[in-house]
Amino acid sequence: MILNEMKVGQSGRIVRLLSEGARNRRLCEMGFLSGTVFTVTHRAPLGSPMAISVRGYEVIVGVDDAVKVEVEIV
């Protein structure tokens, strides 16, 4: 499943990042590392951006980044 497909309130675990280079590094710096558990806390009315609670803080992720994160529901 892709992060962008998740609904508010769902929790998941990051499986892998589908990006490379600067985008991959940026996602890692925001806390999106394999095995990390997170929760989708908010979504904008049109779906982007979305707020993710990860590693004790909230991160705002746009659709361009959300489609690059493969997740599993926990």
C-alpha positions in Angstrom: 0.0 0.0 0.0 1.1 3.6 -0.6 1.0 6.2 2.1 -1.2 8.5 0.0 -4.0 5.8 0.1 -4.3 5.8 3.9 -7.2 7.3 5.7 -7.2 9.6 8.8 -6.7 7.5 12.0 -5.0 4.6 10.3 -1.6 3.5 11.6 1.1 1.9 9.5 4.7 0.8 9.3 7.0 2.1 6.6 8.2 -0.7 4.4 10.4 1.2 2.0 10.9 4.4 0.2 10.3 4.4 -3.6 12.4 7.5 -4.2 16.1 8.2 -4.8 18.6 11.1 -4.3 17.6 14.3 -2.6 13.9 13.3 -2.1 14.9 10.0 -0.5 17.3 11.9 1.8 14.7 14.5 2.7 12.1 11.8 3.6 14.7 10.0 5.8 15.5 13.3 7.6 11.8 13.7 8.3 11.8 10.3 10.1 10.5 8.1 7.3 12.8 5.1 7.9 12.0 1.4 7.2 10.2 -0.1 10.2 9.0 3.2 11.6 5.4 3.2 12.9 3.2 6.2 12.2 -0.4 7.5 12.3 -2.2 9.6 9.7 -3.7 12.5 11.9 -5.2 14.9 9.3 -5.8 15.3 5.6 -6.7 18.4 3.6 -10.2 18.4 2.0 -8.7 17.5 -1.4 -6.3 14.9 0.0 -3.0 16.8 0.0 -1.2 17.7 2.1 -1.6 15.2 5.0 -0.3 15.3 8.5 1.5 12.2 9.9 2.5 11.6 13.5 5.9 9.9 13.4 8.6 9.5 16.1 6.8 11.8 18.5 6.2 14.8 16.2 3.8 15.8 13.4 5.1 16.0 9.8 3.2 17.6 6.9 3.6 15.5 3.7 2.5 16.5 0.2 1.1 14.1 -2.3 4.4 14.2 -4.3 6.2 12.7 -1.3 3.3 10.5 0.0 3.3 8.4 -3.2 7.0 7.6 -2.7 6.4 5.8 0.6 5.4 2.1 0.7 3.6 1.1 3.9 1.8 -1.7 5.6 -1.2 -1.3 7.9 -0.7 -2.2 11.6 
